[in-house]
Amino acid sequence: MNSIGYSFRRISRSLGSSAMAIATIALAIGINLATLSVVQAILFKSLGVPQPERLINYSEGSPNDAVTSFSNEGYEALLANAAMKNILAWKYDEFRSQTVNGAEKLDGAMVSGNAFSVLGIKPEIGRFFTRAEDTPGGGKDGWVAVLGYGYWRTHFGSDPDILGHTLVINNIPVHIIGVLPREFTGVSLLNRTDIVLPRFFQAVSELSEDRLSKPGYMDWYVIGRLPPGTSMQNIQANLRVIEPAFKRLADPEGFIFTTNNYPHTSPGFLLGGFNNEVQRTDLSLADRRKGHYHKPWRFVRFPRSLRTLLQTATLIMMPQHIYARNG
């Protein structure tokens, strides 16, 4: 409270410039809060997929603990035990493309081989990869990739002959087999999707880290699609039944799903899902790349935002007070 009082006293000495500073900062903070609470909340219906209301975003933890990211082991455990099998895994990442002009950074994703069929999308040109190509070492013809429509248009002039072309991604040759449809840019509108690679490409692109087999790396969005005649109540009931088996496979050493990490989650409510609702993005790309367990994302509380607003306004106005005093 002392800092807030101090801020009010400093602001009252220069009301004109204070009002301008507060208005500017309030706008910035307002935009930031909107980004956290609204812009980061991506509606499934905006993804450019058929019947988006049938998509399910899976989560771990009760509403107060929930994170919408799984480890690869968690995805495998859910896929193995859930009654519904049309479940995909999607991880955003950054890649390096080796070109004649040097290395170029690409934003993209690694996804399970069933991702495109679960989403129900069709390629703009070419084809998508399948489960048979989402395996350790790639498919029988090596690693394959799908380009984002925007990247295909800006970097290759929408050339249909790009199919079969080889790119060097993270020092590994990959063959282009298709292009995403124009209306689909990924499962989060906050991330650009220049290229999509099979999930197991993770193992060869980051040799220093075994992110696929370690349960602490919570990297993957897990999304499903409700079959006809199945309700969310059916899904939730099944998730409660499979929870013990899920935990044994996803956390064999028992150090992830603990009361310390999930203090508000009761037994039987570790797994959840929601559809036709706002999609939370709990971890930034930078946080996902760090791996290990991350605390669930929290909304910024208003009192803290107010204190930050006042203190920042004071800091912005300090130079003019110093200048006036020394002038």
N, C-alpha and C positions, 0 to 999 in steps of 0.2 A: 504493500500500500504506500510506503514511503516513496518508491519510485514513481507511482502514479501521481501522487501529490506534487512531487517535484516537476513532473512533466506538465501538469496543469499550470503551475506557477510560471514556468518558462514560456508556455504557449500564450498565457494571458498578457504577456509583455509586448507581444507583437501579433495582434489579432489578424491583421490583413494577411501577412505572409503565413501565419499559422493556418488560417482557413485554407489557403491554397495548398500548403503542404499536406494538411490532413485530407483534403479532397483527393489529391493525387495518390497519396498512400492508401486511402480507403478504397479507391478504385482498383489499385494494384492488388490489395489484400482481398477485395471482393472478387476480383478475377481469379486470384489464387484459390480462394475457398470454392468458387464455382468450379474451377478446374478439378479440385479434389473431390467435391461432392456431386458434381453434375457432369462435367465434361469427361472425367475419368469413368463415369458410369455409362457404359455403352449398351444401348438397347439391341437385343438380338434382332429386332425387326429392321434395324438399319444395316444389317450385314450383307444384304443382297443374296439371300438364300431362299429357296422355296419353303413355305410353311414354317417361318421362324418361330411361331408360337409353340411348335413341337420340340424345340431345342431345350436341353437341360444343361445348366452349368452346375457341375458337381463341386462340393466344398467339403472341407474338413473342419470340424468344430461346431459348437453351438453358435447362434447369432452373435454372441459377444466375443467369441474366440475365432470366428470363421475366417479361413483363408481359402482363396479359390485357386490354389496351386498344389499340385501333388508331385511327389518324386516319381521317377520312372517305375520304381518298384511298387509305389502306391497305385499307379495306373494299371500295371500288370495284375496286381492283387484285385483291384476292382473289376477288371475285365474278366478275370478267372472266376470270380464268385458271384457277380451280379447276375440276376435273371435276364436283364436286358444286355445284349452283347454289342449293340451298335453304339459304341463309345470310342471317341477319338482322343488323342493326345496332341497338344499343339504347344510348341515352345518358341518364343521369339528370341532372336540372337543376332549378332553382327558377324559378317563374314568378310574375307578379303578375296577379291577377284584379281588375278594376275593378268594384266593386259600389256600391250606393247608400250604403253605410256607409263607403266609402273603399276603399283598396287592401287586398287580402288575399293573403298568400303561399300558393302552392301548391307542393307537391313533386310532381314528375312526370317524364315522360320524353319524348324524341323518338325515334322508331323508324322503320326502313325499312318501306315499304308491304307487304312480304311477311312481316313479323314474326309476325302472328297465324296465318298459314297454316303457317309453319315450326314454331311452338310447338304448333299443333294444337288451339287453344282456340276456343270458340264464345262469342258475346256473351250476356250476361244478357238484355239487350233490345237492339233495334236491329241495327246491323251494325258491322263494322270498316271502316276505310279500306283502300284498295288501292294498288298501285304507281302507278296513274293519278292518285291524289290526293297521292302523295308526289313532287311535282315543284316546281320553282321557281315561286313564285306560287300554289301550291295547285292544287286541281282546278278543274273548270269552274264550280263553284258557290262557289269560294273555299276558305278554310281550314276543315278539319273536325277534330274531336277526339272522343276516347272518354274517358268518365269512369271512374275507379276505383270499384269497388262500394262501398267504405266511404265515399268522399266523396259519392257519389250518395245513400247512405242517410242520412248525417248532415246534409248540406246541402240535400237536396231531398226528404227523406222518402220515398225510393224511388218517387218520382212517375214513372210511365211517360211522362207528357206532356213530360218534359224533352227528348225527342227533337225536334230542330228548334230548340230554344232557343239563343240566341246568348249567348256569354260574351265579354268583352273581356279577352284575355290579352296582357300586354305591349303594351297599347294597340292590339291587332289583334283585330278580331272573328273569332270562330271558331264554327262551328255544331256542336252536339252531335249525333252520329249513333248513338252506342251506349254501352254500359256493359260493363266487363270482368266476366267471371264471378266469382262470389263467392269461389271457391277460388283464384283467381289474383290475386296482388298485385304481380307484377313478377318480373324475373329475378334480383333480389337481395332477400332478406327483410330486409336492413338498411335499405332505402330504401322510403319510403312512395310510393305511386303514386296521386295524386289525379286526374291527367289524363295522357292520352297523345296526343301530337301527331305529325304527320308529320316525318320527318327534316329536310326542307328548310325547316321552320319556323325552324330555326336561323338561316338567312340573313336573315330579316326581324325576328327578335326581338332580335338583337344586331348592329345595323347598324354599330357601331364596330369590329367584329372580323370578319374573313373566316375563320371557323373551319372552314368546309367544304372549302376548297381548299388550305389550308396544311398540309403534312404533319407539322408539329411539334405540332399539337394532337391529343394522344392521348386522345380523349374517349370512344370507343365500345367497348362490349362487342360482340364478334362471335361469334355462336352459330349452329351448323348442326344439321341432323338427318340421321342416317345413313339412307340409303335401304335398303330390304330387299335383302339379299344383299351389302351393302358392309360391310367391316370397318374398324377403325381402322388396321390395317396398310395397307389400300388408300389411306386418306386420307393417312397419313404419307408414303407413297411418292409420291403425287401432289404433295404440298406441296414435297418436295425437288426435283421436276422443274420446278415453276413458279417456284421462288424467284428466278431471275434476272429473269424477266419481271415478277414482283411488285415487286422492288426498283426496276426502271426506272420503273414507274408510280407507286408509293407514295412514292418518294424520288428524284425526278428530278435533284436537285442533289447528292445523295450526302452529305448531312450528318446524316442520322438513323441509318442502319444502318451505323455505323462501329465499329471495334474499340474505340474509347474508350467508346462507349455500351454495346456488347455485347462485353466483353472475353473472355467464356467461350464465345462462340458460334462454332462452326466453319462454314465454307461448306457449304451444303446443310441446315443445321439451324436456320435463322432462324425458320421457321414451324413451329408445333406445334399440337397439339390434344389434349384429353383428355375423356373422358366417364365417367359413373358414378363420378366421383371428387369430391373436395373442390374447390369453386370458390374460387379466390383472388380477393380484391379488392385489387389492388395500389395503387390510388390513391384517396384520399379524394375526396369531391365537391368540396371546396375546392381540392384539387390539380388536379382535372380542369378546373375553371373557369379556373385560371391558364394552362393550356396549355403548349406547348413540350414538350421532352423531359424526362421525369422518370426518375430512377434507379429500378430495380426495388425493390419493397418487401422489406424484410428482417425476419426474426424477431428479437426482442430477445434478446441473448445473456445467459445466466444470470449470469456474473460482474458484468456491468454492472448487472443488476437487483439483485444482492446489495449492491453498493456503494451504489446509490440507496436501497435499503431502509434500510441502516445510517445513511447520512447524513441521510435524511429523518427517521428516528426521533430522531436527535440534535437536529435543528432543532425538532421538535415538543416535545421535553423541555426546550429551553433556557428558555422563559418560566418554568417552575416552578423551575429552578435559580436564575434571576435573582431571582425573588420570594423564595425561601428565603434567599438571600444578603442581600437588602436588608430582609427583614422583621424 
